[in-house]
């Protein structure tokens, strides 16, 4: 239990380093939570600061998710013995959920983070990259049909849960539980987007939206 708790905590703390605020600090103290939609994620970074700023944000947010699932579960930590009774798959799943949670509710930044999509992509790269193909396809199709980036991200997170349940061979209860949990987290993080979408005030990505051209 000590290893599970320690590595889950480290994954959360890693997730709490937000790419947007790190890149903003390097750019002279830009805080995109005070700009645009107020969200500390890649979409708001792109809309308010441009493509190169956004690419830096996405690289950091994807990278920390990948580190949390690819390296942290196998890491040897000082004072934390490897628990032979602990299933490595469950440990990896716990680290994935924790790093996404840290991104959405970062302790370093007053618990005001991003929406978790890029970090979940990174975590999936460390878990099973093939699961990203159906999720990215769903994201693109929904974005093109609706123009709503947030709604597309929710649908992609749900697609990851479905893909984990149907495509993994052998089936993996830990990874299916991981993607169900992260789909719920990301859906909750996008609740304001859903409210604005239902009210007709949500911004659309018109370059992606087929019907907005």
C-alpha positions in Angstrom: 0.0 0.0 0.0 2.9 2.4 0.6 4.1 2.1 -2.9 0.6 2.6 -4.3 0.1 5.7 -2.2 3.5 7.2 -2.8 3.5 6.8 -6.6 -0.1 7.9 -6.9 0.8 11.1 -4.9 3.8 11.7 -7.1 1.7 11.3 -10.2 -0.8 13.8 -8.8 2.0 16.3 -8.0 3.5 15.8 -11.5 0.1 16.4 -13.1 -0.2 19.6 -11.0 2.6 21.3 -13.0 0.5 23.0 -15.7 2.1 23.4 -19.1 0.2 26.7 -19.8 1.5 28.3 -16.6 5.0 27.0 -17.1 5.2 28.3 -20.6 3.4 31.5 -19.5 6.1 32.0 -16.8 8.8 31.6 -19.4 7.0 34.2 -21.5 7.2 36.8 -18.8 4.4 35.9 -16.4 1.5 35.3 -18.8 -1.4 33.6 -16.9 -4.0 32.4 -19.5 -6.5 31.8 -16.7 -7.0 35.5 -16.8 -7.5 35.5 -20.6 -10.1 34.1 -23.0 -12.2 31.3 -21.4 -10.0 31.4 -18.2 -9.0 27.7 -18.7 -5.4 26.7 -18.3 -5.5 24.2 -21.2 -4.2 24.0 -24.7 -7.4 25.3 -26.4 -7.4 28.5 -24.5 -3.6 28.8 -25.0 -4.1 28.6 -28.7 -6.9 31.1 -28.8 -5.1 33.7 -26.7 -1.4 33.2 -27.3 -1.0 31.5 -30.6 0.2 28.2 -32.1 3.8 28.1 -30.7 2.7 28.8 -27.1 0.0 26.2 -27.4 2.4 23.6 -28.8 4.7 24.1 -25.8 1.7 23.7 -23.4 0.5 20.5 -25.1 4.1 19.0 -25.1 4.4 19.5 -21.4 0.8 18.3 -20.6 1.2 15.2 -22.8 4.7 14.5 -21.5 3.8 14.5 -17.9 1.0 12.0 -18.6 3.4 9.7 -20.4 6.0 9.9 -17.7 3.4 9.1 -15.0 2.4 5.8 -16.7 5.5 4.8 -18.6 8.2 5.3 -15.9 6.7 6.1 -12.5 5.1 2.6 -11.9 8.5 0.9 -12.4 10.5 3.6 -10.6 12.5 2.7 -7.5 11.9 5.4 -4.9 14.1 6.0 -1.9 12.4 4.7 1.2 9.6 3.1 -0.7 10.1 -0.7 -1.2 8.6 -2.4 -4.3 5.5 -4.2 -3.1 5.4 -7.7 -4.7 1.7 -8.1 -3.9 0.8 -5.0 -5.8 -0.5 -5.6 -9.3 1.6 -3.4 -11.7 -1.5 -2.8 -14.0 -3.5 -1.4 -11.1 -0.6 0.7 -10.1 -0.3 2.1 -13.6 -4.0 2.8 -13.8 -3.9 4.6 -10.4 -1.0 6.8 -11.6 -2.9 7.6 -14.8 -6.0 8.8 -12.9 -3.8 10.7 -10.4 -1.9 12.6 -13.1 -5.1 13.7 -14.8 -6.6 14.7 -11.4 -3.5 16.7 -10.7 -3.9 18.5 -14.0 -7.5 19.4 -13.4 -7.1 20.3 -9.7 -3.4 21.4 -9.3 -2.3 22.0 -5.7 0.4 24.4 -7.0 -2.1 26.7 -8.7 -5.1 27.0 -6.3 -6.7 23.9 -7.7 -7.6 25.8 -11.0 -6.2 23.7 -13.8 -7.0 22.5 -17.3 -9.6 20.0 -18.5 -7.3 16.9 -18.7 -7.5 15.9 -22.3 -3.9 16.3 -23.3 -2.7 14.7 -20.1 -5.0 11.7 -20.7 -3.5 11.4 -24.2 0.0 11.2 -22.7 -1.1 8.7 -20.1 -2.6 6.5 -22.8 0.7 6.7 -24.8 2.3 5.1 -21.7 -0.5 2.5 -21.2 -1.5 1.4 -24.7 -1.0 3.8 -27.7 -3.4 1.9 -30.0 -6.3 3.0 -27.9 -5.7 6.6 -29.1 -6.7 5.8 -32.7 -10.5 5.4 -32.1 -10.5 8.2 -29.5 -8.8 10.6 -31.9 -11.1 9.6 -34.7 -14.1 10.3 -32.5 -12.7 13.6 -31.4 -12.1 14.7 -35.0 -15.5 13.6 -36.3 -17.4 15.3 -33.4 -15.4 18.5 -33.8 -16.1 18.6 -37.5 -19.8 18.0 -37.0 -20.4 20.3 -34.1 -17.4 22.7 -33.8 -17.3 22.2 -30.1 -13.8 21.3 -28.9 -14.9 20.6 -25.3 -17.7 18.3 -26.3 -15.3 16.5 -28.7 -12.9 15.9 -25.8 -15.7 14.4 -23.7 -16.7 12.1 -26.5 -13.1 11.1 -27.1 -12.7 10.3 -23.3 -15.8 8.1 -23.5 -14.4 6.4 -26.7 -11.3 5.6 -24.8 -13.3 3.8 -22.1 -15.2 1.8 -24.8 -12.0 1.0 -26.6 -10.3 -0.2 -23.4 -13.3 -2.5 -22.8 -13.4 -3.9 -26.3 -10.0 -3.7 -27.9 -7.5 -4.8 -25.2 -6.5 -8.4 -25.5 -6.6 -9.9 -22.9 -9.3 -7.7 -21.4 -8.0 -5.4 -18.6 -10.3 -4.5 -15.7 -7.8 -2.0 -14.3 -7.4 -0.1 -17.6 -11.2 -0.2 -18.2 -11.7 1.3 -14.7 -9.0 3.9 -15.5 -10.8 5.1 -18.6 -14.2 5.1 -17.0 -12.8 7.2 -14.1 -11.0 9.7 -16.4 -14.1 10.0 -18.7 -16.1 11.0 -15.6 -13.4 13.4 -14.5 -13.1 15.1 -17.9 -16.8 15.2 -18.3 -17.1 17.0 -15.0 -14.2 19.4 -15.8 -16.2 20.4 -19.0 -19.5 21.0 -17.2 -19.3 24.8 -17.9 -18.7 24.1 -21.6 -21.8 21.8 -21.7 -23.9 24.5 -20.0 -22.7 27.1 -22.5 -23.3 24.7 -25.4 -26.9 24.1 -24.2 -27.4 27.9 -23.8 -26.0 28.5 -27.3 -23.1 30.6 -26.1 -20.2 28.2 -26.4 -17.5 29.2 -28.9 -16.9 26.9 -31.9 -13.7 26.0 -33.6 -14.8 27.3 -37.0 -11.7 26.0 -38.9 -12.7 22.5 -37.9 -16.5 22.9 -38.1 -17.7 21.8 -41.5 -21.0 23.7 -41.1 -19.3 26.9 -40.1 -17.4 27.5 -43.3 
